[in-house]
Amino acid sequence: MGNFGYVYIMTNKNKTVLYIGVTNNLVRRIFEHKNHFIKNSFSDRYNLEYCIYYEEFQFFESAIKREKELKKWNRQKKEELINEKNPEWKELVDEEGFIRNREKTDLGIPLDSSLRSE
């Protein structure tokens, strides 16, 4: 099994704050955000509980590099990136897993292969 990595973007209920993170287990990390595991952290203080964007990488080091790149971007550029894949800013991942895999949910966004990066 490889050392996969994910870069993800979280937001709050009103979509006023964005947080960019990196992890090797996206579902676990989203669970931690939603349950405020790290008290007084940025994501805890701003109630960042909605994963609205992610990219998957074959190597964790590539995910870290991409995270650093995205964190340098201004808000408008980040919003454009999110809007390309998820124009309605729907939640993509929750503590139960990838939402698009649930039959009852139709996100209207591309499948995982278009969200992956090399």
Backbone atoms as SQL, in Angstrom:
CREATE TABLE atoms (id INTEGER PRIMARY KEY, chain TEXT, resi INTEGER, resn TEXT, atom TEXT, x REAL, y REAL, z REAL);
INSERT INTO atoms VALUES
  (1, 'A', 1, 'MET', 'N', 0.846, -1.189, 0.000),
  (2, 'A', 1, 'MET', 'CA', 0.000, 0.000, 0.000),
  (3, 'A', 1, 'MET', 'C', 0.884, 1.243, 0.000),
  (4, 'A', 2, 'GLY', 'N', 0.504, 2.240, -0.761),
  (5, 'A', 2, 'GLY', 'CA', 1.308, 3.444, -0.900),
  (6, 'A', 2, 'GLY', 'C', 1.125, 4.426, 0.231),
  (7, 'A', 3, 'ASN', 'N', 1.910, 5.466, 0.191),
  (8, 'A', 3, 'ASN', 'CA', 1.815, 6.541, 1.174),
  (9, 'A', 3, 'ASN', 'C', 0.968, 7.667, 0.597),
  (10, 'A', 4, 'PHE', 'N', -0.297, 7.381, 0.352),
  (11, 'A', 4, 'PHE', 'CA', -1.192, 8.370, -0.231),
  (12, 'A', 4, 'PHE', 'C', -1.325, 9.585, 0.664),
  (13, 'A', 5, 'GLY', 'N', -1.653, 10.692, 0.048),
  (14, 'A', 5, 'GLY', 'CA', -1.896, 11.908, 0.790),
  (15, 'A', 5, 'GLY', 'C', -3.056, 12.665, 0.181),
  (16, 'A', 6, 'TYR', 'N', -3.670, 13.482, 1.001),
  (17, 'A', 6, 'TYR', 'CA', -4.786, 14.315, 0.559),
  (18, 'A', 6, 'TYR', 'C', -4.550, 15.749, 0.981),
  (19, 'A', 7, 'VAL', 'N', -4.869, 16.669, 0.094),
  (20, 'A', 7, 'VAL', 'CA', -4.998, 18.078, 0.435),
  (21, 'A', 7, 'VAL', 'C', -6.493, 18.342, 0.412),
  (22, 'A', 8, 'TYR', 'N', -6.969, 19.063, 1.397),
  (23, 'A', 8, 'TYR', 'CA', -8.404, 19.297, 1.477),
  (24, 'A', 8, 'TYR', 'C', -8.681, 20.728, 1.919),
  (25, 'A', 9, 'ILE', 'N', -9.895, 21.180, 1.591),
  (26, 'A', 9, 'ILE', 'CA', -10.332, 22.510, 2.010),
  (27, 'A', 9, 'ILE', 'C', -11.622, 22.357, 2.796),
  (28, 'A', 10, 'MET', 'N', -11.608, 22.941, 3.990),
  (29, 'A', 10, 'MET', 'CA', -12.772, 22.947, 4.877),
  (30, 'A', 10, 'MET', 'C', -13.358, 24.354, 4.911),
  (31, 'A', 11, 'THR', 'N', -14.656, 24.421, 5.200),
  (32, 'A', 11, 'THR', 'CA', -15.303, 25.708, 5.413),
  (33, 'A', 11, 'THR', 'C', -16.329, 25.565, 6.534),
  (34, 'A', 12, 'ASN', 'N', -16.909, 26.688, 6.914),
  (35, 'A', 12, 'ASN', 'CA', -17.926, 26.688, 7.961),
  (36, 'A', 12, 'ASN', 'C', -19.323, 26.748, 7.337),
  (37, 'A', 13, 'LYS', 'N', -20.337, 26.761, 8.178),
  (38, 'A', 13, 'LYS', 'CA', -21.727, 26.742, 7.713),
  (39, 'A', 13, 'LYS', 'C', -22.026, 27.886, 6.744),
  (40, 'A', 14, 'ASN', 'N', -21.505, 29.077, 7.034),
  (41, 'A', 14, 'ASN', 'CA', -21.772, 30.243, 6.196),
  (42, 'A', 14, 'ASN', 'C', -20.774, 30.435, 5.068),
  (43, 'A', 15, 'LYS', 'N', -19.823, 29.527, 4.963),
  (44, 'A', 15, 'LYS', 'CA', -18.809, 29.552, 3.901),
  (45, 'A', 15, 'LYS', 'C', -17.985, 30.848, 3.903),
  (46, 'A', 16, 'THR', 'N', -17.711, 31.355, 5.087),
  (47, 'A', 16, 'THR', 'CA', -16.970, 32.610, 5.213),
  (48, 'A', 16, 'THR', 'C', -15.482, 32.404, 5.486),
  (49, 'A', 17, 'VAL', 'N', -15.102, 31.203, 5.898),
  (50, 'A', 17, 'VAL', 'CA', -13.709, 30.917, 6.240),
  (51, 'A', 17, 'VAL', 'C', -13.277, 29.664, 5.494),
  (52, 'A', 18, 'LEU', 'N', -12.040, 29.671, 4.993),
  (53, 'A', 18, 'LEU', 'CA', -11.467, 28.495, 4.341),
  (54, 'A', 18, 'LEU', 'C', -10.245, 28.029, 5.122),
  (55, 'A', 19, 'TYR', 'N', -10.083, 26.714, 5.199),
  (56, 'A', 19, 'TYR', 'CA', -8.922, 26.103, 5.843),
  (57, 'A', 19, 'TYR', 'C', -8.373, 25.056, 4.905),
  (58, 'A', 20, 'ILE', 'N', -7.075, 25.074, 4.682),
  (59, 'A', 20, 'ILE', 'CA', -6.421, 24.084, 3.829),
  (60, 'A', 20, 'ILE', 'C', -5.571, 23.199, 4.711),
  (61, 'A', 21, 'GLY', 'N', -5.748, 21.885, 4.552),
  (62, 'A', 21, 'GLY', 'CA', -4.985, 20.933, 5.346),
  (63, 'A', 21, 'GLY', 'C', -4.462, 19.793, 4.500),
  (64, 'A', 22, 'VAL', 'N', -3.650, 18.957, 5.124),
  (65, 'A', 22, 'VAL', 'CA', -3.084, 17.779, 4.470),
  (66, 'A', 22, 'VAL', 'C', -3.170, 16.614, 5.442),
  (67, 'A', 23, 'THR', 'N', -3.422, 15.424, 4.922),
  (68, 'A', 23, 'THR', 'CA', -3.557, 14.240, 5.766),
  (69, 'A', 23, 'THR', 'C', -3.302, 12.990, 4.937),
  (70, 'A', 24, 'ASN', 'N', -3.060, 11.883, 5.635),
  (71, 'A', 24, 'ASN', 'CA', -2.939, 10.598, 4.943),
  (72, 'A', 24, 'ASN', 'C', -4.225, 9.783, 5.062),
  (73, 'A', 25, 'ASN', 'N', -5.207, 10.283, 5.830),
  (74, 'A', 25, 'ASN', 'CA', -6.484, 9.602, 6.001),
  (75, 'A', 25, 'ASN', 'C', -7.585, 10.672, 6.059),
  (76, 'A', 26, 'LEU', 'N', -8.187, 10.933, 4.931),
  (77, 'A', 26, 'LEU', 'CA', -9.123, 12.048, 4.828),
  (78, 'A', 26, 'LEU', 'C', -10.378, 11.851, 5.684),
  (79, 'A', 27, 'VAL', 'N', -10.950, 10.677, 5.672),
  (80, 'A', 27, 'VAL', 'CA', -12.182, 10.447, 6.437),
  (81, 'A', 27, 'VAL', 'C', -11.919, 10.627, 7.931),
  (82, 'A', 28, 'ARG', 'N', -10.819, 10.075, 8.426),
  (83, 'A', 28, 'ARG', 'CA', -10.481, 10.243, 9.836),
  (84, 'A', 28, 'ARG', 'C', -10.278, 11.714, 10.180),
  (85, 'A', 29, 'ARG', 'N', -9.585, 12.443, 9.309),
  (86, 'A', 29, 'ARG', 'CA', -9.295, 13.852, 9.578),
  (87, 'A', 29, 'ARG', 'C', -10.576, 14.686, 9.576),
  (88, 'A', 30, 'ILE', 'N', -11.494, 14.389, 8.678),
  (89, 'A', 30, 'ILE', 'CA', -12.772, 15.110, 8.658),
  (90, 'A', 30, 'ILE', 'C', -13.542, 14.823, 9.941),
  (91, 'A', 31, 'PHE', 'N', -13.523, 13.568, 10.386),
  (92, 'A', 31, 'PHE', 'CA', -14.154, 13.214, 11.656),
  (93, 'A', 31, 'PHE', 'C', -13.581, 14.065, 12.783),
  (94, 'A', 32, 'GLU', 'N', -12.271, 14.234, 12.804),
  (95, 'A', 32, 'GLU', 'CA', -11.615, 15.041, 13.832),
  (96, 'A', 32, 'GLU', 'C', -12.053, 16.500, 13.768),
  (97, 'A', 33, 'HIS', 'N', -12.142, 17.051, 12.548),
  (98, 'A', 33, 'HIS', 'CA', -12.622, 18.431, 12.400),
  (99, 'A', 33, 'HIS', 'C', -14.052, 18.567, 12.921),
  (100, 'A', 34, 'LYS', 'N', -14.930, 17.673, 12.483),
  (101, 'A', 34, 'LYS', 'CA', -16.339, 17.763, 12.850),
  (102, 'A', 34, 'LYS', 'C', -16.570, 17.597, 14.352),
  (103, 'A', 35, 'ASN', 'N', -15.698, 16.864, 15.003),
  (104, 'A', 35, 'ASN', 'CA', -15.848, 16.617, 16.432),
  (105, 'A', 35, 'ASN', 'C', -14.922, 17.477, 17.279),
  (106, 'A', 36, 'HIS', 'N', -14.277, 18.446, 16.639),
  (107, 'A', 36, 'HIS', 'CA', -13.449, 19.440, 17.336),
  (108, 'A', 36, 'HIS', 'C', -12.419, 18.786, 18.269),
  (109, 'A', 37, 'PHE', 'N', -11.680, 17.812, 17.703),
  (110, 'A', 37, 'PHE', 'CA', -10.688, 17.081, 18.493),
  (111, 'A', 37, 'PHE', 'C', -9.577, 17.970, 19.032),
  (112, 'A', 38, 'ILE', 'N', -9.169, 18.960, 18.261),
  (113, 'A', 38, 'ILE', 'CA', -8.074, 19.834, 18.696),
  (114, 'A', 38, 'ILE', 'C', -8.699, 21.151, 19.159),
  (115, 'A', 39, 'LYS', 'N', -8.912, 21.243, 20.456),
  (116, 'A', 39, 'LYS', 'CA', -9.575, 22.411, 21.036),
  (117, 'A', 39, 'LYS', 'C', -8.741, 23.680, 20.838),
  (118, 'A', 40, 'ASN', 'N', -9.440, 24.765, 20.569),
  (119, 'A', 40, 'ASN', 'CA', -8.848, 26.088, 20.345),
  (120, 'A', 40, 'ASN', 'C', -7.984, 26.176, 19.095),
  (121, 'A', 41, 'SER', 'N', -8.054, 25.174, 18.224),
  (122, 'A', 41, 'SER', 'CA', -7.346, 25.248, 16.946),
  (123, 'A', 41, 'SER', 'C', -8.116, 26.186, 16.013),
  (124, 'A', 42, 'PHE', 'N', -7.507, 26.555, 14.909),
  (125, 'A', 42, 'PHE', 'CA', -8.161, 27.426, 13.926),
  (126, 'A', 42, 'PHE', 'C', -9.493, 26.813, 13.484),
  (127, 'A', 43, 'SER', 'N', -9.483, 25.535, 13.143),
  (128, 'A', 43, 'SER', 'CA', -10.717, 24.906, 12.652),
  (129, 'A', 43, 'SER', 'C', -11.770, 24.779, 13.752),
  (130, 'A', 44, 'ASP', 'N', -11.348, 24.635, 14.994),
  (131, 'A', 44, 'ASP', 'CA', -12.279, 24.588, 16.116),
  (132, 'A', 44, 'ASP', 'C', -12.918, 25.962, 16.338),
  (133, 'A', 45, 'ARG', 'N', -12.100, 26.998, 16.388),
  (134, 'A', 45, 'ARG', 'CA', -12.595, 28.350, 16.648),
  (135, 'A', 45, 'ARG', 'C', -13.575, 28.834, 15.579),
  (136, 'A', 46, 'TYR', 'N', -13.346, 28.445, 14.328),
  (137, 'A', 46, 'TYR', 'CA', -14.189, 28.919, 13.231),
  (138, 'A', 46, 'TYR', 'C', -15.204, 27.878, 12.757),
  (139, 'A', 47, 'ASN', 'N', -15.345, 26.785, 13.518),
  (140, 'A', 47, 'ASN', 'CA', -16.331, 25.738, 13.197),
  (141, 'A', 47, 'ASN', 'C', -16.221, 25.235, 11.761),
  (142, 'A', 48, 'LEU', 'N', -15.021, 24.890, 11.364),
  (143, 'A', 48, 'LEU', 'CA', -14.789, 24.397, 10.000),
  (144, 'A', 48, 'LEU', 'C', -15.104, 22.911, 9.960),
  (145, 'A', 49, 'GLU', 'N', -16.315, 22.587, 9.520),
  (146, 'A', 49, 'GLU', 'CA', -16.820, 21.221, 9.582),
  (147, 'A', 49, 'GLU', 'C', -17.214, 20.647, 8.229),
  (148, 'A', 50, 'TYR', 'N', -17.038, 21.391, 7.150),
  (149, 'A', 50, 'TYR', 'CA', -17.504, 20.949, 5.833),
  (150, 'A', 50, 'TYR', 'C', -16.339, 20.848, 4.856),
  (151, 'A', 51, 'CYS', 'N', -16.067, 19.636, 4.408),
  (152, 'A', 51, 'CYS', 'CA', -15.022, 19.420, 3.402),
  (153, 'A', 51, 'CYS', 'C', -15.637, 19.658, 2.029),
  (154, 'A', 52, 'ILE', 'N', -15.199, 20.722, 1.381),
  (155, 'A', 52, 'ILE', 'CA', -15.801, 21.109, 0.096),
  (156, 'A', 52, 'ILE', 'C', -14.871, 20.884, -1.090),
  (157, 'A', 53, 'TYR', 'N', -13.641, 20.453, -0.801),
  (158, 'A', 53, 'TYR', 'CA', -12.681, 20.220, -1.882),
  (159, 'A', 53, 'TYR', 'C', -11.585, 19.302, -1.362),
  (160, 'A', 54, 'TYR', 'N', -11.105, 18.420, -2.223),
  (161, 'A', 54, 'TYR', 'CA', -9.924, 17.637, -1.887),
  (162, 'A', 54, 'TYR', 'C', -9.227, 17.170, -3.158),
  (163, 'A', 55, 'GLU', 'N', -7.963, 16.871, -3.014),
  (164, 'A', 55, 'GLU', 'CA', -7.164, 16.255, -4.063),
  (165, 'A', 55, 'GLU', 'C', -6.441, 15.076, -3.436),
  (166, 'A', 56, 'GLU', 'N', -6.319, 13.988, -4.188),
  (167, 'A', 56, 'GLU', 'CA', -5.606, 12.804, -3.708),
  (168, 'A', 56, 'GLU', 'C', -4.283, 12.696, -4.455),
  (169, 'A', 57, 'PHE', 'N', -3.233, 12.322, -3.720),
  (170, 'A', 57, 'PHE', 'CA', -1.898, 12.188, -4.289),
  (171, 'A', 57, 'PHE', 'C', -1.345, 10.806, -3.993),
  (172, 'A', 58, 'GLN', 'N', -0.591, 10.280, -4.931),
  (173, 'A', 58, 'GLN', 'CA', 0.019, 8.976, -4.748),
  (174, 'A', 58, 'GLN', 'C', 1.070, 9.006, -3.639),
  (175, 'A', 59, 'PHE', 'N', 1.725, 10.139, -3.484),
  (176, 'A', 59, 'PHE', 'CA', 2.775, 10.275, -2.482),
  (177, 'A', 59, 'PHE', 'C', 2.447, 11.416, -1.528),
  (178, 'A', 60, 'PHE', 'N', 2.604, 11.156, -0.247),
  (179, 'A', 60, 'PHE', 'CA', 2.285, 12.147, 0.769),
  (180, 'A', 60, 'PHE', 'C', 3.111, 13.423, 0.597),
  (181, 'A', 61, 'GLU', 'N', 4.350, 13.272, 0.178),
  (182, 'A', 61, 'GLU', 'CA', 5.218, 14.438, -0.029),
  (183, 'A', 61, 'GLU', 'C', 4.644, 15.372, -1.090),
  (184, 'A', 62, 'SER', 'N', 4.007, 14.812, -2.101),
  (185, 'A', 62, 'SER', 'CA', 3.364, 15.637, -3.139),
  (186, 'A', 62, 'SER', 'C', 2.182, 16.402, -2.568),
  (187, 'A', 63, 'ALA', 'N', 1.462, 15.779, -1.655),
  (188, 'A', 63, 'ALA', 'CA', 0.327, 16.452, -1.016),
  (189, 'A', 63, 'ALA', 'C', 0.813, 17.630, -0.173),
  (190, 'A', 64, 'ILE', 'N', 1.910, 17.440, 0.544),
  (191, 'A', 64, 'ILE', 'CA', 2.469, 18.525, 1.354),
  (192, 'A', 64, 'ILE', 'C', 2.891, 19.692, 0.469),
  (193, 'A', 65, 'LYS', 'N', 3.521, 19.371, -0.642),
  (194, 'A', 65, 'LYS', 'CA', 3.963, 20.417, -1.582),
  (195, 'A', 65, 'LYS', 'C', 2.763, 21.207, -2.114),
  (196, 'A', 66, 'ARG', 'N', 1.693, 20.500, -2.472),
  (197, 'A', 66, 'ARG', 'CA', 0.491, 21.155, -2.986),
  (198, 'A', 66, 'ARG', 'C', -0.180, 22.006, -1.898),
  (199, 'A', 67, 'GLU', 'N', -0.216, 21.503, -0.670),
  (200, 'A', 67, 'GLU', 'CA', -0.799, 22.268, 0.431),
  (201, 'A', 67, 'GLU', 'C', -0.069, 23.603, 0.583),
  (202, 'A', 68, 'LYS', 'N', 1.236, 23.564, 0.556),
  (203, 'A', 68, 'LYS', 'CA', 2.025, 24.795, 0.701),
  (204, 'A', 68, 'LYS', 'C', 1.738, 25.762, -0.438),
  (205, 'A', 69, 'GLU', 'N', 1.563, 25.222, -1.640),
  (206, 'A', 69, 'GLU', 'CA', 1.242, 26.055, -2.801),
  (207, 'A', 69, 'GLU', 'C', -0.117, 26.731, -2.615),
  (208, 'A', 70, 'LEU', 'N', -1.136, 25.950, -2.246),
  (209, 'A', 70, 'LEU', 'CA', -2.490, 26.493, -2.106),
  (210, 'A', 70, 'LEU', 'C', -2.587, 27.525, -0.995),
  (211, 'A', 71, 'LYS', 'N', -1.853, 27.337, 0.068),
  (212, 'A', 71, 'LYS', 'CA', -1.906, 28.270, 1.189),
  (213, 'A', 71, 'LYS', 'C', -1.381, 29.655, 0.816),
  (214, 'A', 72, 'LYS', 'N', -0.596, 29.740, -0.250),
  (215, 'A', 72, 'LYS', 'CA', -0.076, 31.030, -0.713),
  (216, 'A', 72, 'LYS', 'C', -1.086, 31.779, -1.580),
  (217, 'A', 73, 'TRP', 'N', -2.108, 31.087, -2.035),
  (218, 'A', 73, 'TRP', 'CA', -3.088, 31.694, -2.930),
  (219, 'A', 73, 'TRP', 'C', -4.007, 32.648, -2.168),
  (220, 'A', 74, 'ASN', 'N', -4.530, 33.656, -2.907),
  (221, 'A', 74, 'ASN', 'CA', -5.516, 34.548, -2.303),
  (222, 'A', 74, 'ASN', 'C', -6.894, 33.870, -2.305),
  (223, 'A', 75, 'ARG', 'N', -7.825, 34.456, -1.604),
  (224, 'A', 75, 'ARG', 'CA', -9.163, 33.871, -1.451),
  (225, 'A', 75, 'ARG', 'C', -9.838, 33.632, -2.800),
  (226, 'A', 76, 'GLN', 'N', -9.734, 34.586, -3.704),
  (227, 'A', 76, 'GLN', 'CA', -10.397, 34.459, -5.001),
  (228, 'A', 76, 'GLN', 'C', -9.885, 33.248, -5.774),
  (229, 'A', 77, 'LYS', 'N', -8.590, 33.056, -5.781),
  (230, 'A', 77, 'LYS', 'CA', -8.009, 31.924, -6.512),
  (231, 'A', 77, 'LYS', 'C', -8.436, 30.596, -5.881),
  (232, 'A', 78, 'LYS', 'N', -8.512, 30.552, -4.560),
  (233, 'A', 78, 'LYS', 'CA', -8.983, 29.341, -3.873),
  (234, 'A', 78, 'LYS', 'C', -10.444, 29.065, -4.229),
  (235, 'A', 79, 'GLU', 'N', -11.254, 30.092, -4.254),
  (236, 'A', 79, 'GLU', 'CA', -12.669, 29.925, -4.605),
  (237, 'A', 79, 'GLU', 'C', -12.819, 29.419, -6.040),
  (238, 'A', 80, 'GLU', 'N', -12.000, 29.919, -6.949),
  (239, 'A', 80, 'GLU', 'CA', -12.049, 29.458, -8.338),
  (240, 'A', 80, 'GLU', 'C', -11.707, 27.971, -8.424),
  (241, 'A', 81, 'LEU', 'N', -10.729, 27.539, -7.649),
  (242, 'A', 81, 'LEU', 'CA', -10.351, 26.127, -7.623),
  (243, 'A', 81, 'LEU', 'C', -11.518, 25.273, -7.121),
  (244, 'A', 82, 'ILE', 'N', -12.131, 25.685, -6.045),
  (245, 'A', 82, 'ILE', 'CA', -13.279, 24.951, -5.491),
  (246, 'A', 82, 'ILE', 'C', -14.414, 24.921, -6.509),
  (247, 'A', 83, 'ASN', 'N', -14.707, 26.063, -7.112),
  (248, 'A', 83, 'ASN', 'CA', -15.823, 26.160, -8.051),
  (249, 'A', 83, 'ASN', 'C', -15.660, 25.290, -9.289),
  (250, 'A', 84, 'GLU', 'N', -14.424, 25.015, -9.688),
  (251, 'A', 84, 'GLU', 'CA', -14.185, 24.143, -10.847),
  (252, 'A', 84, 'GLU', 'C', -14.742, 22.745, -10.619),
  (253, 'A', 85, 'LYS', 'N', -14.593, 22.225, -9.417),
  (254, 'A', 85, 'LYS', 'CA', -15.006, 20.848, -9.111),
  (255, 'A', 85, 'LYS', 'C', -16.298, 20.755, -8.321),
  (256, 'A', 86, 'ASN', 'N', -16.621, 21.808, -7.587),
  (257, 'A', 86, 'ASN', 'CA', -17.764, 21.754, -6.681),
  (258, 'A', 86, 'ASN', 'C', -18.439, 23.131, -6.625),
  (259, 'A', 87, 'PRO', 'N', -19.082, 23.539, -7.726),
  (260, 'A', 87, 'PRO', 'CA', -19.632, 24.902, -7.813),
  (261, 'A', 87, 'PRO', 'C', -20.684, 25.236, -6.759),
  (262, 'A', 88, 'GLU', 'N', -21.342, 24.245, -6.209),
  (263, 'A', 88, 'GLU', 'CA', -22.357, 24.517, -5.184),
  (264, 'A', 88, 'GLU', 'C', -21.774, 24.413, -3.775),
  (265, 'A', 89, 'TRP', 'N', -20.494, 24.118, -3.678),
  (266, 'A', 89, 'TRP', 'CA', -19.786, 23.991, -2.395),
  (267, 'A', 89, 'TRP', 'C', -20.486, 22.993, -1.474),
  (268, 'A', 90, 'LYS', 'N', -20.934, 21.890, -2.056),
  (269, 'A', 90, 'LYS', 'CA', -21.556, 20.840, -1.261),
  (270, 'A', 90, 'LYS', 'C', -20.487, 20.069, -0.494),
  (271, 'A', 91, 'GLU', 'N', -20.883, 19.516, 0.607),
  (272, 'A', 91, 'GLU', 'CA', -19.979, 18.709, 1.414),
  (273, 'A', 91, 'GLU', 'C', -19.621, 17.437, 0.649),
  (274, 'A', 92, 'LEU', 'N', -18.329, 17.130, 0.550),
  (275, 'A', 92, 'LEU', 'CA', -17.866, 15.976, -0.213),
  (276, 'A', 92, 'LEU', 'C', -17.502, 14.781, 0.656),
  (277, 'A', 93, 'VAL', 'N', -17.050, 15.054, 1.863),
  (278, 'A', 93, 'VAL', 'CA', -16.609, 13.999, 2.775),
  (279, 'A', 93, 'VAL', 'C', -17.123, 14.336, 4.166),
  (280, 'A', 94, 'ASP', 'N', -17.644, 13.325, 4.845),
  (281, 'A', 94, 'ASP', 'CA', -18.013, 13.524, 6.248),
  (282, 'A', 94, 'ASP', 'C', -17.415, 12.398, 7.069),
  (283, 'A', 95, 'GLU', 'N', -17.767, 12.318, 8.339),
  (284, 'A', 95, 'GLU', 'CA', -17.153, 11.330, 9.212),
  (285, 'A', 95, 'GLU', 'C', -17.519, 9.896, 8.857),
  (286, 'A', 96, 'GLU', 'N', -18.487, 9.722, 7.971),
  (287, 'A', 96, 'GLU', 'CA', -18.876, 8.388, 7.521),
  (288, 'A', 96, 'GLU', 'C', -18.205, 8.001, 6.212),
  (289, 'A', 97, 'GLY', 'N', -17.551, 8.930, 5.557),
  (290, 'A', 97, 'GLY', 'CA', -16.850, 8.601, 4.317),
  (291, 'A', 97, 'GLY', 'C', -17.123, 9.595, 3.201),
  (292, 'A', 98, 'PHE', 'N', -16.854, 9.142, 1.990),
  (293, 'A', 98, 'PHE', 'CA', -17.028, 9.962, 0.799),
  (294, 'A', 98, 'PHE', 'C', -18.505, 9.975, 0.435),
  (295, 'A', 99, 'ILE', 'N', -19.114, 11.129, 0.470),
  (296, 'A', 99, 'ILE', 'CA', -20.559, 11.258, 0.295),
  (297, 'A', 99, 'ILE', 'C', -21.007, 10.818, -1.092),
  (298, 'A', 100, 'ARG', 'N', -20.223, 11.046, -2.109),
  (299, 'A', 100, 'ARG', 'CA', -20.645, 10.721, -3.475),
  (300, 'A', 100, 'ARG', 'C', -20.906, 9.234, -3.663),
  (301, 'A', 101, 'ASN', 'N', -20.369, 8.396, -2.773),
  (302, 'A', 101, 'ASN', 'CA', -20.575, 6.962, -2.889),
  (303, 'A', 101, 'ASN', 'C', -21.930, 6.514, -2.354),
  (304, 'A', 102, 'ARG', 'N', -22.642, 7.389, -1.727),
  (305, 'A', 102, 'ARG', 'CA', -23.960, 7.051, -1.194),
  (306, 'A', 102, 'ARG', 'C', -25.004, 7.254, -2.279),
  (307, 'A', 103, 'GLU', 'N', -25.786, 6.252, -2.540),
  (308, 'A', 103, 'GLU', 'CA', -26.753, 6.291, -3.640),
  (309, 'A', 103, 'GLU', 'C', -27.730, 7.445, -3.530),
  (310, 'A', 104, 'LYS', 'N', -28.111, 7.832, -2.331),
  (311, 'A', 104, 'LYS', 'CA', -29.127, 8.867, -2.161),
  (312, 'A', 104, 'LYS', 'C', -28.609, 10.272, -2.447),
  (313, 'A', 105, 'THR', 'N', -27.289, 10.432, -2.568),
  (314, 'A', 105, 'THR', 'CA', -26.718, 11.760, -2.745),
  (315, 'A', 105, 'THR', 'C', -26.222, 11.935, -4.173),
  (316, 'A', 106, 'ASP', 'N', -26.675, 12.975, -4.831),
  (317, 'A', 106, 'ASP', 'CA', -26.218, 13.302, -6.172),
  (318, 'A', 106, 'ASP', 'C', -25.555, 14.662, -6.110),
  (319, 'A', 107, 'LEU', 'N', -24.224, 14.668, -6.106),
  (320, 'A', 107, 'LEU', 'CA', -23.494, 15.927, -5.979),
  (321, 'A', 107, 'LEU', 'C', -23.321, 16.651, -7.308),
  (322, 'A', 108, 'GLY', 'N', -23.476, 15.921, -8.407),
  (323, 'A', 108, 'GLY', 'CA', -23.315, 16.562, -9.700),
  (324, 'A', 108, 'GLY', 'C', -21.894, 17.016, -9.980),
  (325, 'A', 109, 'ILE', 'N', -20.916, 16.335, -9.395),
  (326, 'A', 109, 'ILE', 'CA', -19.521, 16.673, -9.643),
  (327, 'A', 109, 'ILE', 'C', -18.814, 15.453, -10.206),
  (328, 'A', 110, 'PRO', 'N', -17.649, 15.636, -10.817),
  (329, 'A', 110, 'PRO', 'CA', -16.934, 14.503, -11.397),
  (330, 'A', 110, 'PRO', 'C', -16.580, 13.450, -10.349),
  (331, 'A', 111, 'LEU', 'N', -16.405, 12.222, -10.800),
  (332, 'A', 111, 'LEU', 'CA', -15.987, 11.155, -9.912),
  (333, 'A', 111, 'LEU', 'C', -14.553, 11.362, -9.459),
  (334, 'A', 112, 'ASP', 'N', -14.117, 10.530, -8.549),
  (335, 'A', 112, 'ASP', 'CA', -12.820, 10.638, -7.901),
  (336, 'A', 112, 'ASP', 'C', -11.661, 10.828, -8.874),
  (337, 'A', 113, 'SER', 'N', -11.685, 10.171, -10.027),
  (338, 'A', 113, 'SER', 'CA', -10.552, 10.248, -10.937),
  (339, 'A', 113, 'SER', 'C', -10.246, 11.665, -11.388),
  (340, 'A', 114, 'SER', 'N', -11.240, 12.519, -11.466),
  (341, 'A', 114, 'SER', 'CA', -10.984, 13.890, -11.892),
  (342, 'A', 114, 'SER', 'C', -10.492, 14.760, -10.731),
  (343, 'A', 115, 'LEU', 'N', -10.627, 14.275, -9.503),
  (344, 'A', 115, 'LEU', 'CA', -10.143, 15.016, -8.358),
  (345, 'A', 115, 'LEU', 'C', -8.731, 14.595, -7.979),
  (346, 'A', 116, 'ARG', 'N', -8.224, 13.566, -8.598),
  (347, 'A', 116, 'ARG', 'CA', -6.897, 13.057, -8.272),
  (348, 'A', 116, 'ARG', 'C', -5.830, 13.835, -8.994),
  (349, 'A', 117, 'SER', 'N', -4.681, 13.919, -8.369),
  (350, 'A', 117, 'SER', 'CA', -3.530, 14.561, -8.967),
  (351, 'A', 117, 'SER', 'C', -2.367, 13.588, -8.943),
  (352, 'A', 118, 'GLU', 'N', -1.464, 13.769, -9.831),
  (353, 'A', 118, 'GLU', 'CA', -0.272, 12.901, -9.878),
  (354, 'A', 118, 'GLU', 'C', 0.797, 13.410, -8.955);
